[in-house]
Amino acid sequence: MSDESAKKGMELRTKLWGEKAAQDGDKFLRNFDEGFATFLNEQLFGTIWNRPGLPVKLRSLITMTALMALGRGPELRLHMRGALNLGIPPEEIKELIVHVSQYSGVPTAIEAIRAFTEVTAPPKAKE
């Protein structure tokens, strides 16, 4: 794949999670498998997320919908944080949870509520 896709992928990941988190996530994946990390960065984030047909915020909402419906709590939390970083209001994420619950079921909604509550909780003061 091209250097352009790799660059776009890292830029998109930085938008979602910030520079340090994007780099840490890339390092985590590269420690697992260099080829898989490159594939995800270039294909998923550099190409798919950057296609012109949908705005990034809508892609974020679609991703959260899929993760909620599939019951993928840890990835849902990650993408909720990304959505908030993109400027998607918490109220829209709550509305997504309520709406998708009617299609994916109450257990997935409960898990999504747990994720949302955790992600939007104020930071705990250090004791």
MILUM-194409 format. One record per residue (C-alpha): x, y, z; chain; residue number from 1. Coordinates in pm, whole numbers, plus 32768, in hexadecimal, padded with zeros to 4 digits. Each point is the difference from the previous one (the first is absolute). Layout:
+------+------+------+----+-----+
|   c1 |   c2 |   c3 | ch |   i |
+------+------+------+----+-----+
|    X |    Y |    Z |  A | NUM |
...
+------+------+------+----+-----+
END
This chain:
+------+------+------+----+-----+
|   c1 |   c2 |   c3 | ch |   i |
+------+------+------+----+-----+
| 8000 | 8000 | 8000 |  A |   1 |
| 806E | 8165 | 7FDE |  A |   2 |
| 80AA | 80EE | 80EF |  A |   3 |
| 7ED3 | 80E5 | 7FC5 |  A |   4 |
| 7F0E | 7EFC | 808F |  A |   5 |
| 80E4 | 7FC8 | 812B |  A |   6 |
| 8010 | 8178 | 8040 |  A |   7 |
| 7E87 | 802B | 7FDC |  A |   8 |
| 7FC8 | 7ED8 | 80E7 |  A |   9 |
| 80D7 | 808E | 8116 |  A |  10 |
| 7F64 | 815A | 7FD4 |  A |  11 |
| 7EA3 | 7F6D | 8024 |  A |  12 |
| 8063 | 7F34 | 8132 |  A |  13 |
| 8099 | 8138 | 8099 |  A |  14 |
| 7EB7 | 80BB | 7FC7 |  A |  15 |
| 7F44 | 7EEC | 80AF |  A |  16 |
| 80E3 | 7FB6 | 8125 |  A |  17 |
| 8112 | 8105 | 8010 |  A |  18 |
| 816A | 7FE0 | 7F95 |  A |  19 |
| 8080 | 7F35 | 8127 |  A |  20 |
| 7EDF | 7F09 | 7FFF |  A |  21 |
| 8019 | 7FD2 | 7E86 |  A |  22 |
| 8175 | 7FBB | 801A |  A |  23 |
| 7FD2 | 7F1A | 812D |  A |  24 |
| 7EF0 | 7F40 | 7F48 |  A |  25 |
| 80DC | 7FE0 | 7ECE |  A |  26 |
| 8122 | 7F84 | 80D5 |  A |  27 |
| 7F19 | 7F04 | 80AE |  A |  28 |
| 7F90 | 7F75 | 7EAF |  A |  29 |
| 8161 | 8001 | 7F6F |  A |  30 |
| 807E | 7F3B | 812D |  A |  31 |
| 7EF9 | 7EFD | 7FAA |  A |  32 |
| 8039 | 7FF8 | 7E87 |  A |  33 |
| 80A0 | 8107 | 7F20 |  A |  34 |
| 7F37 | 7F9E | 7ECB |  A |  35 |
| 7EB2 | 8005 | 80B4 |  A |  36 |
| 804F | 8155 | 8098 |  A |  37 |
| 805B | 808A | 7EAA |  A |  38 |
| 7EC7 | 7F6A | 7F64 |  A |  39 |
| 7F19 | 809A | 8105 |  A |  40 |
| 80A3 | 8155 | 7FF2 |  A |  41 |
| 800B | 8015 | 7E85 |  A |  42 |
| 7EC1 | 7F49 | 7FA0 |  A |  43 |
| 7F0C | 8042 | 811A |  A |  44 |
| 8069 | 8159 | 8074 |  A |  45 |
| 80C0 | 8083 | 7ED2 |  A |  46 |
| 7F11 | 7F88 | 7EF3 |  A |  47 |
| 7EA8 | 7F9B | 8084 |  A |  48 |
| 7FD9 | 8112 | 8108 |  A |  49 |
| 807F | 8100 | 7F02 |  A |  50 |
| 7F16 | 7FA9 | 7EE1 |  A |  51 |
| 7F40 | 8131 | 7F82 |  A |  52 |
| 7EA0 | 7F6D | 8019 |  A |  53 |
| 7FC1 | 803D | 8175 |  A |  54 |
| 8083 | 8100 | 80F8 |  A |  55 |
| 80E6 | 7F81 | 8114 |  A |  56 |
| 7F01 | 804C | 8112 |  A |  57 |
| 7EFC | 7F27 | 7F52 |  A |  58 |
| 8100 | 7EEA | 7FD7 |  A |  59 |
| 8040 | 801A | 8176 |  A |  60 |
| 7E8D | 7FDC | 804D |  A |  61 |
| 7FE5 | 7ED7 | 7F14 |  A |  62 |
| 812D | 7F5C | 80A3 |  A |  63 |
| 7F6B | 8029 | 815C |  A |  64 |
| 7EB7 | 7F6D | 7F81 |  A |  65 |
| 80AF | 7ECC | 7F78 |  A |  66 |
| 80D3 | 7FD0 | 8138 |  A |  67 |
| 7ECF | 8025 | 80E0 |  A |  68 |
| 7F33 | 7F08 | 7F32 |  A |  69 |
| 8121 | 7F09 | 8006 |  A |  70 |
| 8030 | 8026 | 8178 |  A |  71 |
| 816B | 806F | 7FE1 |  A |  72 |
| 801B | 80CC | 8142 |  A |  73 |
| 8176 | 8050 | 8008 |  A |  74 |
| 8007 | 8078 | 7E96 |  A |  75 |
| 7EB7 | 80BA | 8036 |  A |  76 |
| 80A0 | 80C1 | 8120 |  A |  77 |
| 8129 | 8055 | 7F24 |  A |  78 |
| 7F20 | 807F | 7EE9 |  A |  79 |
| 7F21 | 80C1 | 80F3 |  A |  80 |
| 8137 | 80BA | 8071 |  A |  81 |
| 8055 | 8041 | 7E95 |  A |  82 |
| 7EA0 | 807F | 7FBA |  A |  83 |
| 8016 | 80F4 | 8121 |  A |  84 |
| 8153 | 8075 | 7F7D |  A |  85 |
| 7F60 | 803F | 7EAD |  A |  86 |
| 7EFF | 80E1 | 80A9 |  A |  87 |
| 7ED9 | 7F12 | 7FFD |  A |  88 |
| 7F2F | 8069 | 812E |  A |  89 |
| 7FBD | 7F00 | 8114 |  A |  90 |
| 7E8A | 8034 | 7FC2 |  A |  91 |
| 8027 | 7F76 | 7E9F |  A |  92 |
| 80B8 | 7ECD | 8080 |  A |  93 |
| 7EEA | 7FC7 | 80FF |  A |  94 |
| 7EFE | 801D | 7EEB |  A |  95 |
| 80C4 | 7F07 | 7F2F |  A |  96 |
| 7FF6 | 7F08 | 8124 |  A |  97 |
| 7E87 | 8026 | 802C |  A |  98 |
| 7FBD | 7FDF | 7E8B |  A |  99 |
| 80E4 | 7ED5 | 7FC2 |  A | 100 |
| 7F76 | 7F4E | 8133 |  A | 101 |
| 7EC1 | 7FC0 | 7F3D |  A | 102 |
| 80C2 | 7F43 | 7EF7 |  A | 103 |
| 8118 | 7F5C | 80C3 |  A | 104 |
| 7F51 | 7FB5 | 8148 |  A | 105 |
| 8000 | 806D | 8169 |  A | 106 |
| 8141 | 7F49 | 8068 |  A | 107 |
| 80CA | 80BC | 7EFA |  A | 108 |
| 7F5F | 8145 | 8072 |  A | 109 |
| 805B | 7FBA | 816C |  A | 110 |
| 816B | 7FBF | 7F9D |  A | 111 |
| 8000 | 813F | 7F2E |  A | 112 |
| 7F73 | 80C3 | 8129 |  A | 113 |
| 811A | 7F76 | 80D8 |  A | 114 |
| 80FD | 806B | 7EFB |  A | 115 |
| 7F63 | 8159 | 7FD9 |  A | 116 |
| 7FF3 | 8035 | 8179 |  A | 117 |
| 816D | 7FA2 | 8022 |  A | 118 |
| 8074 | 80D3 | 7EDB |  A | 119 |
| 7F3F | 8137 | 8066 |  A | 120 |
| 8046 | 7FEC | 8178 |  A | 121 |
| 80C6 | 8123 | 8089 |  A | 122 |
| 816A | 7FA3 | 8046 |  A | 123 |
| 8036 | 7F7F | 815F |  A | 124 |
| 80CE | 80DC | 80E4 |  A | 125 |
| 814B | 7F67 | 8067 |  A | 126 |
| 800D | 7FB6 | 8171 |  A | 127 |
+------+------+------+----+-----+
END
